[in-house]
């Protein structure tokens, strides 16, 4: 079972490596912050209570 797990890890690593080398791969580098209207009030109050 450990052998199959190691094989799966190696295959996954190689696939990620190939995807990273592929020039056709588009990586989105721009991060858009959510507007204040999109943040739930409960989350905002929770974060404020941490300070």
C-alpha positions, -999 to +999 in steps of 0.1 A: +000+000+000+029+024+008+044+016-026+012+027-044+010+059-023+046+067-032+039+061-069+008+083-068+028+111-051+055+108-078+030+109-106+012+139-091+045+157-087+055+150-123+021+162-136+024+194-116+059+199-129+048+194-165+019+218-160+043+244-146+066+241-176+039+242-202+039+277-218+002+274-226-007+273-189-023+306-178-017+316-142-039+343-128-017+366-108-042+394-101-061+391-069-092+411-064-102+420-028-139+416-020-158+448-016-171+456+019-207+448+007-196+412+000-182+405+035-209+392+059-215+414+089-210+385+113-175+380+099-167+416+103-179+417+139-159+385+146-127+400+132-132+432+152-137+413+184-103+397+180-085+431+184 
